[in-house]
């Protein structure tokens, strides 16, 4: 869909002939303002979504830290409403930086916690984000050993040389890397050996209804095989039922994440 972020004059002019453009532009402007106000006021926190082992104990292997912004009334602003609008903007860089700060704070606060956070490849070259990371990695508690960056396939391939260089720099610091949305993006299997991913998160589109979907069964088994061939752990994302979890176990998946095992929580 084309960019509908217009100036107020342009919105007023076009609304005379296209009310839909006016409505969409007004909505986008309102959401952007909500995000900017929330960041300025410090109304941000992490929600923790568990990733569990695929054995019978389902022990928590690590948590994914998901940034949550709230409005003046304390209502959560859903990330799905604002991230597509701001991901490639300066606001997107600010959110990546803030998410990292919140994650490092939680790692200092909870010595047993292992935490993953989402990272856009564009933020790797952001000076403020990198300074935040470098300072955190100097902590005497060796925070890097418990930090995992999740990078989407699309983002990894967009700036693959920068990502590969960054990963090689972080490996000695103990930082882990996860390829998010594995199978749904643009990473050709032949490129996997060039990266330094420790694990892959199989896209939830392959996991949904896998116990009764032969196509998803074949595709997911292939993705798990590829992950193991490159010595990466395979995490099934979006597991919502006991039947899905049971079938994934038969395929040899290493970990699972989804509402079947818990929803994101603001407390650990």
N, C-alpha and C positions, 0 to 999 in steps of 0.2 A: 504494500500500500504506500502511496506517495506521502511525503512529509506534509502534514497539515498544520504545522506550527507557523502561524501568521502574525503579523503586527495587528494591533487593535484596529487601525484604519483599514487594513486589508480585510480583516474579519468583518467589520461593519459593512464594507462595500460588497463583499462576496455573499454575505448573508441575505442580501436582497434577491439573489438569484439561486443560492444554494444553502438552505438552512442546515443541511447535514454537515457541510464544512464548518459552519459557524459553531455548531454543537460540539464537533470533535475538537476544534481548536480551543474552544473555551474549556472543555474538559481537560485537555492536555495542559493548558496554562494553569488551571486550578491544581492539578496533581503535582506539577513541577513546583508550584509555590508551597504546597503542603510539605514536600520533601525538603525544600530549601529551609523552610521555617523549622522543621523538626531537627535538622542538622544544626542550625544556628542555636537552637534552644537546648541541644544535648538530649533530645528525646529519642534515644536509640539504645537498644540492648540486644543481646543474643538469645535466641531460642535454641535449645539443644535437642537434636534428633538422633536417637541411638542407632548405631550399626552393630549388629550382633553376629556372633559366630553361628555357623550353620549346623552345629552339632546339637544334641538333644538339650544341652544346658542353655543354649542361646545367651551366652555371656556377652556383655557389652565390650566390643573390641575398641571402638572409639565413638565419639559424638561428632556430628556435623553441626557447626555453629552457623545459624541462619540469622541475618540481621533483621531486626524488627524496628520500624519507626512508628511513632504514634502522634496523633494530632493533639491540639490543645486540650481536648476533652479526655485524653487517655485512650482513645480508640486506635487500634492497630491499623496502619495503612498497609494493605496487602502488597507484598513485593511484586506480585504478578501485575499489579496496576501501574507501578511506576518504573520497574527495571527496564522494560522494553523501550521506554521513552528516554531514559537517561543513561543507559549502559555505556554508550559511546561518547558521552559528554563529560564536562568537567565535574558535574555532580556525581557521575558514575565513579570517577577517580576518588572523589571525596568519600563516597560510601565504601569503596574498597579499602581506603586508608583507615577509616573509622572501624570497619569490621576487623581489620588486622589489630588495631589497638585494643579492641574489646577482647579479641581472642588471646592476645599476649597477657592481658590482665588476668583472664580466667586461668591461664596456664600457670602464672605465678601464684595465684590464689589456691589452686588445687593441684598439688604435686603428683597426684595419681591420674590426672586427666590427660587424655590424648584427644586432640581436637582437629577437625578439618574445617577449612573455610574456602569459599569460592574465590577465584582470582581470575580477572580478565587479563589476557596477555598484554593489553595496552598499559596496565598499571605497573608492569615490570619496569618500564622506562620512566615512571613518574618519580621525581626526586623526593617528594615528601613521603610517598609510600615506601621507597627504598630506605630512607633514613629511619623510618619507624621500624622496619624490619631489622636493619643492621643493629640498631640500639637494643632491640629485643633479644637478638641472638648473642649479645654480649653478657646477658644475664647469667649469673653464676649457677642458676638452676638448670642450665642447658635446655632452654625451652625448645630449641630446634628439634630435639629428639622426640618431642611429643606434638609437633606441628605438621599438618598435612595440608598442602594446597590442592584444591580441586580445580582443574582446568577443563573447559569443554573442548570437544573435538574441533568445533569451528574456530574457537579462539586459538587453540594450539597450532592449527595449520595456517591461520591468518599471518602470524608472525613466528613461524616455526624456528627460524634461526635464533631469534631473541630468546624464545622459550628454552631451546636446547642449551644455549649458553648459560642462562639463568639456572637451569637445573643442575648443570655441571658445577656451578659455583656453590650451590646449596647442599649438594650431596655430602661434602665433608662436614657440614654443620649438622647433619642428621635429619634434615628436613625431608619429609616424604611427599610424594606426588601421586595424585589420582587423576585418571582420565575419565571425565564425567560424560555421561550420555554415550557410552561406548556402543558403536554399531549404528548410531542414528545420524552421525555427522559425516565429515569428509576425510577422516584419517585413513588412508590406505594402509592395509596391513604391512606392506613392505616398509613403511616409514616408522613402524613401532620401534624397531631396533635402534633408531637414531635418537629416540627420547630416553628418559630415565624414569619412566613411570613405575611405581611400586605396586599399584593396583589399578584396576579398571572398575567402573561402575556401569554395569550393563543397563542400557536405557530401559525405562519402565514400559515402553511400548512393546518390548519383547517379553516382559514378565507378566503383563496383565492377562489373566485367564489362561496361563500356560498349561494348567492341568487339563484343559479341554481344547487346546488349540494346537494341532499337529505342526503347523507352520512355525509358531513361536517355539515349540519344543526343539525342532531341528535347528533353528537359527540360534537359540540361546546355547544349546550344546556346542555349536560351532564356535561361538564367541568365547565360551569358557575354555575350550580346547586351545584357541589362539592365545588367550591370556596366559594359560599355564605353559604353553610352549615358550613364551617370552619371559617366563619366571615372574609373572605378576599374579597377585591375588585377584580373584573375581568376586565382585560384590553385586548381588542382584538388587536393583533399586525398584521401589514401588510395590513391594509385597504387601498385599492387603488381606489375604485369606490364608487359613491353615492349609487348604488344598494346594495353593500356589507354593507355599513354603515346603510342603512335603515333596512335591514334584521336583522342585529345585534341588532338594537334597539328593535325589536320585541322580542328578546330572553332575554332582560334584562341585557345586558352587561353594566358595569359602565363607562368605558372609552375606547377610541380608539386611535390608533396610526397608521400612515401610510402616504404614499405619497398623499392620497386624502386630507389630512389636512395640508400638508406642507412637504418639503424636509429638511434634516438637513442643518442648516445655521450657518455660522461662526459668525453671529451677532444675538443678541436677539431682 
